[in-house]
Amino acid sequence: QVQVVESGGGLAQAGGSLRLSCAASGRTLSNYVMGWFRQAPGKEREFVASSKSSGSTDYADSVKGRFTISRDNAKNTVYLQMNSLKPEDTAVYYCAAGRWIFNIRTMNGDSYNYWGQGTQVTVSS
């Protein structure tokens, strides 16, 4: 069992930056895929970024070049550095952990077993 807690959300201006943190407890993350998802009002939850322990990462097209996911397995923590923020980035951001399996679909929320409660990110124009 893994407990996931996000932090670091808040208010930023367009073009600004925020760094989200996701702390997990209960089990080492070395064999977990970690992902970030977000959900804006009136929209479906969407994939943002993911990180495997191998170092491979995936990003949604909407955040490529602006967001960076990283992890520290020793601290059981994953980060999302968000730069060049846009108002369209406004959403509740969720951290998730999924057990690794071969050919896991990291962009699919169903691949993740444990979810945090979310942290609000608001970007003003």
N, CA, C and O atoms as CSV, one atom per row, in Angstrom:
chain,resi,resn,atom,element,x,y,z
A,1,GLN,N,N,0.827,-1.170,0.000
A,1,GLN,CA,C,0.000,0.000,0.000
A,1,GLN,C,C,0.882,1.247,0.000
A,1,GLN,O,O,1.861,1.330,0.741
A,2,VAL,N,N,0.522,2.203,-0.834
A,2,VAL,CA,C,1.261,3.444,-0.961
A,2,VAL,C,C,0.319,4.603,-0.698
A,2,VAL,O,O,-0.773,4.670,-1.262
A,3,GLN,N,N,0.745,5.507,0.155
A,3,GLN,CA,C,0.014,6.739,0.398
A,3,GLN,C,C,0.737,7.876,-0.309
A,3,GLN,O,O,1.957,8.007,-0.210
A,4,VAL,N,N,-0.016,8.685,-1.013
A,4,VAL,CA,C,0.548,9.723,-1.858
A,4,VAL,C,C,-0.019,11.070,-1.432
A,4,VAL,O,O,-1.230,11.216,-1.266
A,5,VAL,N,N,0.857,12.052,-1.255
A,5,VAL,CA,C,0.451,13.385,-0.842
A,5,VAL,C,C,1.150,14.415,-1.713
A,5,VAL,O,O,2.379,14.459,-1.772
A,6,GLU,N,N,0.359,15.250,-2.393
A,6,GLU,CA,C,0.907,16.312,-3.225
A,6,GLU,C,C,1.006,17.608,-2.433
A,6,GLU,O,O,0.263,17.830,-1.477
A,7,SER,N,N,1.934,18.453,-2.849
A,7,SER,CA,C,2.067,19.769,-2.264
A,7,SER,C,C,2.736,20.683,-3.277
A,7,SER,O,O,3.277,20.224,-4.283
A,8,GLY,N,N,2.693,21.973,-3.005
A,8,GLY,CA,C,3.373,22.940,-3.846
A,8,GLY,C,C,2.473,23.725,-4.768
A,8,GLY,O,O,2.939,24.629,-5.461
A,9,GLY,N,N,1.199,23.403,-4.793
A,9,GLY,CA,C,0.289,24.153,-5.630
A,9,GLY,C,C,0.074,25.552,-5.096
A,9,GLY,O,O,0.436,25.868,-3.963
A,10,GLY,N,N,-0.517,26.375,-5.927
A,10,GLY,CA,C,-0.770,27.749,-5.529
A,10,GLY,C,C,-1.107,28.606,-6.719
A,10,GLY,O,O,-1.534,28.114,-7.763
A,11,LEU,N,N,-0.910,29.893,-6.548
A,11,LEU,CA,C,-1.220,30.879,-7.572
A,11,LEU,C,C,0.055,31.374,-8.224
A,11,LEU,O,O,1.030,31.693,-7.543
A,12,ALA,N,N,0.043,31.437,-9.537
A,12,ALA,CA,C,1.174,31.951,-10.290
A,12,ALA,C,C,0.673,32.807,-11.434
A,12,ALA,O,O,-0.457,32.645,-11.897
A,13,GLN,N,N,1.511,33.710,-11.883
A,13,GLN,CA,C,1.200,34.507,-13.054
A,13,GLN,C,C,1.612,33.771,-14.309
A,13,GLN,O,O,2.506,32.924,-14.284
A,14,ALA,N,N,0.959,34.097,-15.398
A,14,ALA,CA,C,1.361,33.533,-16.675
A,14,ALA,C,C,2.838,33.809,-16.921
A,14,ALA,O,O,3.319,34.925,-16.728
A,15,GLY,N,N,3.539,32.781,-17.348
A,15,GLY,CA,C,4.973,32.890,-17.547
A,15,GLY,C,C,5.794,32.543,-16.323
A,15,GLY,O,O,7.017,32.429,-16.403
A,16,GLY,N,N,5.136,32.376,-15.199
A,16,GLY,CA,C,5.827,32.047,-13.965
A,16,GLY,C,C,6.065,30.566,-13.811
A,16,GLY,O,O,5.859,29.784,-14.739
A,17,SER,N,N,6.507,30.190,-12.617
A,17,SER,CA,C,6.877,28.808,-12.351
A,17,SER,C,C,6.329,28.344,-11.016
A,17,SER,O,O,6.130,29.134,-10.093
A,18,LEU,N,N,6.093,27.058,-10.937
A,18,LEU,CA,C,5.746,26.384,-9.704
A,18,LEU,C,C,6.419,25.018,-9.710
A,18,LEU,O,O,6.682,24.440,-10.764
A,19,ARG,N,N,6.686,24.525,-8.527
A,19,ARG,CA,C,7.234,23.185,-8.388
A,19,ARG,C,C,6.341,22.375,-7.464
A,19,ARG,O,O,6.155,22.726,-6.298
A,20,LEU,N,N,5.800,21.306,-7.985
A,20,LEU,CA,C,4.965,20.418,-7.205
A,20,LEU,C,C,5.794,19.257,-6.679
A,20,LEU,O,O,6.716,18.781,-7.341
A,21,SER,N,N,5.453,18.815,-5.488
A,21,SER,CA,C,6.101,17.668,-4.892
A,21,SER,C,C,5.062,16.607,-4.584
A,21,SER,O,O,3.905,16.913,-4.294
A,22,CYS,N,N,5.483,15.380,-4.651
A,22,CYS,CA,C,4.629,14.249,-4.345
A,22,CYS,C,C,5.411,13.308,-3.452
A,22,CYS,O,O,6.373,12.676,-3.888
A,23,ALA,N,N,4.997,13.221,-2.212
A,23,ALA,CA,C,5.648,12.349,-1.248
A,23,ALA,C,C,4.828,11.083,-1.068
A,23,ALA,O,O,3.620,11.139,-0.838
A,24,ALA,N,N,5.485,9.962,-1.172
A,24,ALA,CA,C,4.828,8.673,-1.030
A,24,ALA,C,C,5.395,7.932,0.165
A,24,ALA,O,O,6.584,8.034,0.468
A,25,SER,N,N,4.549,7.199,0.828
A,25,SER,CA,C,4.969,6.404,1.970
A,25,SER,C,C,4.360,5.018,1.887
A,25,SER,O,O,3.349,4.801,1.219
A,26,GLY,N,N,4.990,4.094,2.574
A,26,GLY,CA,C,4.481,2.737,2.630
A,26,GLY,C,C,5.285,1.730,1.833
A,26,GLY,O,O,5.289,0.539,2.146
A,27,ARG,N,N,5.962,2.206,0.806
A,27,ARG,CA,C,6.746,1.318,-0.042
A,27,ARG,C,C,7.704,2.138,-0.896
A,27,ARG,O,O,7.396,3.260,-1.298
A,28,THR,N,N,8.861,1.560,-1.162
A,28,THR,CA,C,9.803,2.241,-2.040
A,28,THR,C,C,9.208,2.390,-3.433
A,28,THR,O,O,8.436,1.547,-3.889
A,29,LEU,N,N,9.576,3.464,-4.092
A,29,LEU,CA,C,9.053,3.752,-5.425
A,29,LEU,C,C,9.934,3.234,-6.540
A,29,LEU,O,O,9.680,3.520,-7.710
A,30,SER,N,N,10.957,2.484,-6.206
A,30,SER,CA,C,11.912,2.061,-7.218
A,30,SER,C,C,11.279,1.225,-8.320
A,30,SER,O,O,11.760,1.235,-9.453
A,31,ASN,N,N,10.227,0.515,-8.011
A,31,ASN,CA,C,9.549,-0.311,-9.004
A,31,ASN,C,C,8.171,0.224,-9.372
A,31,ASN,O,O,7.304,-0.526,-9.822
A,32,TYR,N,N,7.979,1.508,-9.180
A,32,TYR,CA,C,6.717,2.150,-9.499
A,32,TYR,C,C,6.900,3.176,-10.594
A,32,TYR,O,O,7.914,3.870,-10.668
A,33,VAL,N,N,5.907,3.252,-11.428
A,33,VAL,CA,C,5.776,4.372,-12.344
A,33,VAL,C,C,5.044,5.481,-11.605
A,33,VAL,O,O,3.998,5.249,-10.998
A,34,MET,N,N,5.591,6.672,-11.659
A,34,MET,CA,C,4.963,7.821,-11.033
A,34,MET,C,C,4.429,8.748,-12.106
A,34,MET,O,O,5.101,9.026,-13.099
A,35,GLY,N,N,3.225,9.215,-11.896
A,35,GLY,CA,C,2.600,10.064,-12.892
A,35,GLY,C,C,1.939,11.283,-12.289
A,35,GLY,O,O,1.547,11.296,-11.122
A,36,TRP,N,N,1.828,12.302,-13.115
A,36,TRP,CA,C,1.073,13.503,-12.778
A,36,TRP,C,C,-0.085,13.637,-13.750
A,36,TRP,O,O,0.080,13.514,-14.963
A,37,PHE,N,N,-1.248,13.890,-13.198
A,37,PHE,CA,C,-2.451,14.137,-13.975
A,37,PHE,C,C,-3.070,15.439,-13.498
A,37,PHE,O,O,-2.739,15.937,-12.422
A,38,ARG,N,N,-3.955,15.977,-14.289
A,38,ARG,CA,C,-4.636,17.196,-13.874
A,38,ARG,C,C,-6.062,17.187,-14.389
A,38,ARG,O,O,-6.390,16.519,-15.369
A,39,GLN,N,N,-6.894,17.943,-13.703
A,39,GLN,CA,C,-8.285,18.055,-14.098
A,39,GLN,C,C,-8.750,19.483,-13.874
A,39,GLN,O,O,-8.722,19.994,-12.754
A,40,ALA,N,N,-9.174,20.111,-14.944
A,40,ALA,CA,C,-9.700,21.464,-14.894
A,40,ALA,C,C,-11.217,21.412,-14.815
A,40,ALA,O,O,-11.822,20.417,-15.215
A,41,PRO,N,N,-11.838,22.464,-14.307
A,41,PRO,CA,C,-13.301,22.485,-14.223
A,41,PRO,C,C,-13.946,22.242,-15.581
A,41,PRO,O,O,-13.586,22.873,-16.574
A,42,GLY,N,N,-14.891,21.331,-15.610
A,42,GLY,CA,C,-15.596,21.039,-16.836
A,42,GLY,C,C,-14.847,20.183,-17.829
A,42,GLY,O,O,-15.332,19.959,-18.938
A,43,LYS,N,N,-13.682,19.700,-17.460
A,43,LYS,CA,C,-12.882,18.888,-18.361
A,43,LYS,C,C,-12.565,17.548,-17.713
A,43,LYS,O,O,-12.627,17.391,-16.493
A,44,GLU,N,N,-12.227,16.599,-18.556
A,44,GLU,CA,C,-11.829,15.294,-18.069
A,44,GLU,C,C,-10.407,15.338,-17.523
A,44,GLU,O,O,-9.608,16.201,-17.887
A,45,ARG,N,N,-10.118,14.403,-16.656
A,45,ARG,CA,C,-8.762,14.274,-16.159
A,45,ARG,C,C,-7.833,13.940,-17.311
A,45,ARG,O,O,-8.164,13.111,-18.158
A,46,GLU,N,N,-6.682,14.573,-17.348
A,46,GLU,CA,C,-5.749,14.349,-18.428
A,46,GLU,C,C,-4.349,14.075,-17.910
A,46,GLU,O,O,-3.955,14.538,-16.840
A,47,PHE,N,N,-3.626,13.325,-18.682
A,47,PHE,CA,C,-2.255,12.998,-18.368
A,47,PHE,C,C,-1.360,14.209,-18.536
A,47,PHE,O,O,-1.550,15.007,-19.454
A,48,VAL,N,N,-0.386,14.347,-17.652
A,48,VAL,CA,C,0.575,15.440,-17.728
A,48,VAL,C,C,1.988,14.916,-17.976
A,48,VAL,O,O,2.636,15.302,-18.948
A,49,ALA,N,N,2.460,14.039,-17.094
A,49,ALA,CA,C,3.822,13.538,-17.200
A,49,ALA,C,C,3.957,12.268,-16.389
A,49,ALA,O,O,3.173,12.021,-15.473
A,50,SER,N,N,4.951,11.462,-16.723
A,50,SER,CA,C,5.218,10.237,-15.973
A,50,SER,C,C,6.708,9.978,-15.934
A,50,SER,O,O,7.470,10.478,-16.761
A,51,SER,N,N,7.103,9.188,-14.958
A,51,SER,CA,C,8.504,8.863,-14.764
A,51,SER,C,C,8.637,7.422,-14.296
A,51,SER,O,O,7.972,6.998,-13.351
A,52,LYS,N,N,9.500,6.679,-14.967
A,52,LYS,CA,C,9.842,5.336,-14.544
A,52,LYS,C,C,11.168,5.359,-13.797
A,52,LYS,O,O,11.966,6.283,-13.955
A,53,SER,N,N,11.391,4.342,-12.990
A,53,SER,CA,C,12.640,4.272,-12.244
A,53,SER,C,C,13.845,4.159,-13.162
A,53,SER,O,O,14.957,4.517,-12.774
A,54,SER,N,N,13.635,3.668,-14.370
A,54,SER,CA,C,14.708,3.578,-15.343
A,54,SER,C,C,15.171,4.939,-15.828
A,54,SER,O,O,16.251,5.064,-16.406
A,55,GLY,N,N,14.357,5.958,-15.595
A,55,GLY,CA,C,14.668,7.288,-16.054
A,55,GLY,C,C,13.856,7.745,-17.240
A,55,GLY,O,O,13.879,8.926,-17.586
A,56,SER,N,N,13.145,6.845,-17.864
A,56,SER,CA,C,12.335,7.229,-19.006
A,56,SER,C,C,11.154,8.073,-18.554
A,56,SER,O,O,10.597,7.860,-17.476
A,57,THR,N,N,10.784,9.018,-19.379
A,57,THR,CA,C,9.702,9.938,-19.061
A,57,THR,C,C,8.783,10.108,-20.252
A,57,THR,O,O,9.166,9.870,-21.397
A,58,ASP,N,N,7.576,10.517,-19.963
A,58,ASP,CA,C,6.605,10.858,-20.988
A,58,ASP,C,C,5.938,12.164,-20.600
A,58,ASP,O,O,5.764,12.463,-19.419
A,59,TYR,N,N,5.567,12.937,-21.613
A,59,TYR,CA,C,4.916,14.211,-21.383
A,59,TYR,C,C,3.751,14.382,-22.336
A,59,TYR,O,O,3.794,13.945,-23.486
A,60,ALA,N,N,2.717,15.021,-21.838
A,60,ALA,CA,C,1.654,15.437,-22.724
A,60,ALA,C,C,2.173,16.510,-23.666
A,60,ALA,O,O,3.033,17.310,-23.298
A,61,ASP,N,N,1.651,16.521,-24.873
A,61,ASP,CA,C,2.104,17.514,-25.850
A,61,ASP,C,C,1.928,18.938,-25.340
A,61,ASP,O,O,2.718,19.824,-25.668
A,62,SER,N,N,0.904,19.153,-24.549
A,62,SER,CA,C,0.600,20.494,-24.078
A,62,SER,C,C,1.631,21.048,-23.097
A,62,SER,O,O,1.675,22.256,-22.865
A,63,VAL,N,N,2.457,20.181,-22.520
A,63,VAL,CA,C,3.421,20.639,-21.524
A,63,VAL,C,C,4.860,20.377,-21.928
A,63,VAL,O,O,5.774,20.757,-21.196
A,64,LYS,N,N,5.089,19.752,-23.051
A,64,LYS,CA,C,6.449,19.469,-23.489
A,64,LYS,C,C,7.249,20.759,-23.627
A,64,LYS,O,O,6.778,21.753,-24.180
A,65,GLY,N,N,8.455,20.714,-23.116
A,65,GLY,CA,C,9.318,21.881,-23.160
A,65,GLY,C,C,9.093,22.861,-22.037
A,65,GLY,O,O,9.886,23.785,-21.857
A,66,ARG,N,N,8.035,22.684,-21.278
A,66,ARG,CA,C,7.730,23.592,-20.174
A,66,ARG,C,C,7.790,22.903,-18.817
A,66,ARG,O,O,8.249,23.492,-17.839
A,67,PHE,N,N,7.331,21.668,-18.755
A,67,PHE,CA,C,7.289,20.923,-17.503
A,67,PHE,C,C,8.376,19.859,-17.494
A,67,PHE,O,O,8.738,19.314,-18.536
A,68,THR,N,N,8.886,19.575,-16.314
A,68,THR,CA,C,9.884,18.532,-16.143
A,68,THR,C,C,9.531,17.687,-14.931
A,68,THR,O,O,9.347,18.208,-13.831
A,69,ILE,N,N,9.439,16.388,-15.138
A,69,ILE,CA,C,9.197,15.475,-14.036
A,69,ILE,C,C,10.528,14.870,-13.606
A,69,ILE,O,O,11.379,14.560,-14.440
A,70,SER,N,N,10.694,14.710,-12.325
A,70,SER,CA,C,11.891,14.085,-11.793
A,70,SER,C,C,11.521,13.302,-10.546
A,70,SER,O,O,10.454,13.502,-9.964
A,71,ARG,N,N,12.401,12.421,-10.149
A,71,ARG,CA,C,12.121,11.620,-8.970
A,71,ARG,C,C,13.375,11.390,-8.163
A,71,ARG,O,O,14.493,11.412,-8.678
A,72,ASP,N,N,13.156,11.169,-6.889
A,72,ASP,CA,C,14.209,10.792,-5.971
A,72,ASP,C,C,13.711,9.539,-5.259
A,72,ASP,O,O,12.962,9.623,-4.286
A,73,ASN,N,N,14.132,8.390,-5.749
A,73,ASN,CA,C,13.638,7.140,-5.196
A,73,ASN,C,C,14.023,6.958,-3.731
A,73,ASN,O,O,13.272,6.369,-2.954
A,74,ALA,N,N,15.190,7.463,-3.362
A,74,ALA,CA,C,15.633,7.340,-1.983
A,74,ALA,C,C,14.702,8.079,-1.027
A,74,ALA,O,O,14.520,7.661,0.117
A,75,LYS,N,N,14.120,9.166,-1.494
A,75,LYS,CA,C,13.201,9.948,-0.685
A,75,LYS,C,C,11.745,9.620,-0.970
A,75,LYS,O,O,10.842,10.206,-0.373
A,76,ASN,N,N,11.520,8.688,-1.878
A,76,ASN,CA,C,10.157,8.339,-2.280
A,76,ASN,C,C,9.367,9.586,-2.663
A,76,ASN,O,O,8.229,9.784,-2.237
A,77,THR,N,N,9.994,10.401,-3.464
A,77,THR,CA,C,9.408,11.678,-3.837
A,77,THR,C,C,9.554,11.913,-5.331
A,77,THR,O,O,10.589,11.606,-5.923
A,78,VAL,N,N,8.521,12.452,-5.922
A,78,VAL,CA,C,8.545,12.836,-7.324
A,78,VAL,C,C,8.172,14.307,-7.417
A,78,VAL,O,O,7.392,14.811,-6.608
A,79,TYR,N,N,8.732,14.993,-8.405
A,79,TYR,CA,C,8.540,16.417,-8.551
A,79,TYR,C,C,8.023,16.739,-9.941
A,79,TYR,O,O,8.237,15.995,-10.898
A,80,LEU,N,N,7.349,17.847,-10.023
A,80,LEU,CA,C,6.939,18.386,-11.307
A,80,LEU,C,C,7.307,19.858,-11.328
A,80,LEU,O,O,6.660,20.681,-10.680
A,81,GLN,N,N,8.345,20.182,-12.076
A,81,GLN,CA,C,8.752,21.561,-12.253
A,81,GLN,C,C,7.978,22.142,-13.421
A,81,GLN,O,O,8.069,21.646,-14.544
A,82,MET,N,N,7.226,23.180,-13.160
A,82,MET,CA,C,6.366,23.780,-14.161
A,82,MET,C,C,6.860,25.188,-14.456
A,82,MET,O,O,6.815,26.067,-13.595
A,83,ASN,N,N,7.326,25.390,-15.662
A,83,ASN,CA,C,7.806,26.685,-16.108
A,83,ASN,C,C,6.919,27.216,-17.224
A,83,ASN,O,O,6.135,26.480,-17.824
A,84,SER,N,N,7.059,28.497,-17.486
A,84,SER,CA,C,6.285,29.139,-18.551
A,84,SER,C,C,4.807,28.807,-18.431
A,84,SER,O,O,4.164,28.420,-19.407
A,85,LEU,N,N,4.288,28.959,-17.255
A,85,LEU,CA,C,2.907,28.580,-16.997
A,85,LEU,C,C,1.936,29.407,-17.821
A,85,LEU,O,O,2.159,30.587,-18.093
A,86,LYS,N,N,0.868,28.758,-18.203
A,86,LYS,CA,C,-0.197,29.373,-18.970
A,86,LYS,C,C,-1.504,29.262,-18.198
A,86,LYS,O,O,-1.659,28.360,-17.373
A,87,PRO,N,N,-2.440,30.160,-18.451
A,87,PRO,CA,C,-3.747,30.027,-17.789
A,87,PRO,C,C,-4.392,28.666,-18.039
A,87,PRO,O,O,-5.133,28.167,-17.193
A,88,GLU,N,N,-4.118,28.072,-19.178
A,88,GLU,CA,C,-4.666,26.761,-19.492
A,88,GLU,C,C,-4.137,25.660,-18.579
A,88,GLU,O,O,-4.696,24.564,-18.544
A,89,ASP,N,N,-3.073,25.940,-17.846
A,89,ASP,CA,C,-2.532,24.970,-16.902
A,89,ASP,C,C,-3.315,24.931,-15.596
A,89,ASP,O,O,-3.075,24.065,-14.756
A,90,THR,N,N,-4.232,25.846,-15.422
A,90,THR,CA,C,-5.029,25.880,-14.205
A,90,THR,C,C,-5.825,24.592,-14.065
A,90,THR,O,O,-6.588,24.218,-14.956
A,91,ALA,N,N,-5.640,23.923,-12.942
A,91,ALA,CA,C,-6.296,22.643,-12.711
A,91,ALA,C,C,-5.912,22.135,-11.335
A,91,ALA,O,O,-5.022,22.674,-10.677
A,92,VAL,N,N,-6.598,21.094,-10.917
A,92,VAL,CA,C,-6.161,20.329,-9.770
A,92,VAL,C,C,-5.191,19.271,-10.281
A,92,VAL,O,O,-5.514,18.511,-11.193
A,93,TYR,N,N,-4.023,19.227,-9.697
A,93,TYR,CA,C,-2.992,18.298,-10.122
A,93,TYR,C,C,-2.917,17.130,-9.155
A,93,TYR,O,O,-2.885,17.309,-7.937
A,94,TYR,N,N,-2.888,15.940,-9.718
A,94,TYR,CA,C,-2.870,14.717,-8.940
A,94,TYR,C,C,-1.596,13.933,-9.208
A,94,TYR,O,O,-1.153,13.809,-10.349
A,95,CYS,N,N,-1.026,13.419,-8.159
A,95,CYS,CA,C,0.096,12.513,-8.256
A,95,CYS,C,C,-0.405,11.086,-8.108
A,95,CYS,O,O,-1.320,10.823,-7.328
A,96,ALA,N,N,0.187,10.174,-8.847
A,96,ALA,CA,C,-0.250,8.792,-8.811
A,96,ALA,C,C,0.936,7.850,-8.914
A,96,ALA,O,O,1.965,8.187,-9.501
A,97,ALA,N,N,0.782,6.678,-8.344
A,97,ALA,CA,C,1.805,5.643,-8.382
A,97,ALA,C,C,1.205,4.364,-8.937
A,97,ALA,O,O,0.105,3.966,-8.555
A,98,GLY,N,N,1.933,3.724,-9.839
A,98,GLY,CA,C,1.472,2.489,-10.436
A,98,GLY,C,C,2.562,1.435,-10.437
A,98,GLY,O,O,3.728,1.732,-10.696
A,99,ARG,N,N,2.179,0.220,-10.148
A,99,ARG,CA,C,3.145,-0.880,-10.200
A,99,ARG,C,C,3.607,-1.094,-11.639
A,99,ARG,O,O,2.802,-1.162,-12.568
A,100,TRP,N,N,4.913,-1.197,-11.795
A,100,TRP,CA,C,5.441,-1.376,-13.143
A,100,TRP,C,C,5.120,-2.764,-13.684
A,100,TRP,O,O,5.274,-3.766,-12.986
A,101,ILE,N,N,4.686,-2.806,-14.901
A,101,ILE,CA,C,4.553,-4.023,-15.669
A,101,ILE,C,C,5.089,-3.740,-17.058
A,101,ILE,O,O,5.154,-2.590,-17.491
A,102,PHE,N,N,5.467,-4.788,-17.744
A,102,PHE,CA,C,5.995,-4.619,-19.079
A,102,PHE,C,C,4.973,-3.924,-19.974
A,102,PHE,O,O,3.791,-4.268,-19.982
A,103,ASN,N,N,5.451,-2.951,-20.718
A,103,ASN,CA,C,4.631,-2.224,-21.677
A,103,ASN,C,C,3.490,-1.462,-21.011
A,103,ASN,O,O,2.419,-1.296,-21.595
A,104,ILE,N,N,3.727,-1.004,-19.795
A,104,ILE,CA,C,2.712,-0.248,-19.084
A,104,ILE,C,C,2.355,1.018,-19.867
A,104,ILE,O,O,3.221,1.676,-20.444
A,105,ARG,N,N,1.079,1.335,-19.872
A,105,ARG,CA,C,0.590,2.528,-20.546
A,105,ARG,C,C,0.640,3.689,-19.564
A,105,ARG,O,O,-0.309,3.925,-18.817
A,106,THR,N,N,1.735,4.395,-19.573
A,106,THR,CA,C,1.966,5.426,-18.559
A,106,THR,C,C,1.043,6.621,-18.700
A,106,THR,O,O,0.872,7.374,-17.741
A,107,MET,N,N,0.446,6.818,-19.858
A,107,MET,CA,C,-0.444,7.936,-20.065
A,107,MET,C,C,-1.889,7.620,-19.696
A,107,MET,O,O,-2.759,8.487,-19.781
A,108,ASN,N,N,-2.137,6.409,-19.295
A,108,ASN,CA,C,-3.479,5.960,-18.956
A,108,ASN,C,C,-3.632,5.926,-17.439
A,108,ASN,O,O,-2.876,5.242,-16.749
A,109,GLY,N,N,-4.599,6.656,-16.929
A,109,GLY,CA,C,-4.820,6.690,-15.494
A,109,GLY,C,C,-5.123,5.340,-14.887
A,109,GLY,O,O,-4.863,5.122,-13.703
A,110,ASP,N,N,-5.667,4.432,-15.672
A,110,ASP,CA,C,-5.972,3.100,-15.165
A,110,ASP,C,C,-4.717,2.306,-14.829
A,110,ASP,O,O,-4.804,1.266,-14.177
A,111,SER,N,N,-3.564,2.772,-15.259
A,111,SER,CA,C,-2.316,2.091,-14.966
A,111,SER,C,C,-1.816,2.369,-13.556
A,111,SER,O,O,-0.857,1.743,-13.106
A,112,TYR,N,N,-2.445,3.287,-12.864
A,112,TYR,CA,C,-1.985,3.721,-11.558
A,112,TYR,C,C,-2.894,3.204,-10.451
A,112,TYR,O,O,-4.119,3.214,-10.575
A,113,ASN,N,N,-2.281,2.759,-9.385
A,113,ASN,CA,C,-2.991,2.103,-8.296
A,113,ASN,C,C,-3.291,3.029,-7.127
A,113,ASN,O,O,-4.270,2.831,-6.408
A,114,TYR,N,N,-2.454,4.035,-6.937
A,114,TYR,CA,C,-2.572,4.909,-5.777
A,114,TYR,C,C,-2.572,6.357,-6.223
A,114,TYR,O,O,-1.784,6.764,-7.077
A,115,TRP,N,N,-3.468,7.124,-5.631
A,115,TRP,CA,C,-3.658,8.514,-6.019
A,115,TRP,C,C,-3.651,9.428,-4.811
A,115,TRP,O,O,-4.141,9.077,-3.737
A,116,GLY,N,N,-3.083,10.611,-5.009
A,116,GLY,CA,C,-3.147,11.632,-3.988
A,116,GLY,C,C,-4.456,12.387,-4.043
A,116,GLY,O,O,-5.298,12.138,-4.906
A,117,GLN,N,N,-4.619,13.318,-3.110
A,117,GLN,CA,C,-5.864,14.066,-3.010
A,117,GLN,C,C,-5.919,15.256,-3.953
A,117,GLN,O,O,-6.985,15.839,-4.153
A,118,GLY,N,N,-4.797,15.620,-4.529
A,118,GLY,CA,C,-4.741,16.723,-5.464
A,118,GLY,C,C,-4.286,18.018,-4.831
A,118,GLY,O,O,-4.474,18.243,-3.635
A,119,THR,N,N,-3.685,18.868,-5.645
A,119,THR,CA,C,-3.283,20.195,-5.213
A,119,THR,C,C,-3.650,21.189,-6.308
A,119,THR,O,O,-3.416,20.940,-7.491
A,120,GLN,N,N,-4.218,22.303,-5.907
A,120,GLN,CA,C,-4.730,23.277,-6.865
A,120,GLN,C,C,-3.610,24.144,-7.417
A,120,GLN,O,O,-2.786,24.671,-6.670
A,121,VAL,N,N,-3.595,24.282,-8.729
A,121,VAL,CA,C,-2.700,25.201,-9.417
A,121,VAL,C,C,-3.555,26.187,-10.187
A,121,VAL,O,O,-4.390,25.792,-11.001
A,122,THR,N,N,-3.351,27.464,-9.932
A,122,THR,CA,C,-4.095,28.505,-10.610
A,122,THR,C,C,-3.113,29.471,-11.260
A,122,THR,O,O,-2.211,29.990,-10.602
A,123,VAL,N,N,-3.291,29.705,-12.542
A,123,VAL,CA,C,-2.409,30.585,-13.304
A,123,VAL,C,C,-3.242,31.744,-13.827
A,123,VAL,O,O,-4.211,31.541,-14.558
A,124,SER,N,N,-2.869,32.936,-13.456
A,124,SER,CA,C,-3.580,34.130,-13.881
A,124,SER,C,C,-2.918,34.730,-15.109
A,124,SER,O,O,-1.708,34.602,-15.299
A,125,SER,N,N,-3.711,35.380,-15.933
A,125,SER,CA,C,-3.199,35.996,-17.142
A,125,SER,C,C,-2.850,37.448,-16.912
A,125,SER,O,O,-2.400,38.128,-17.834
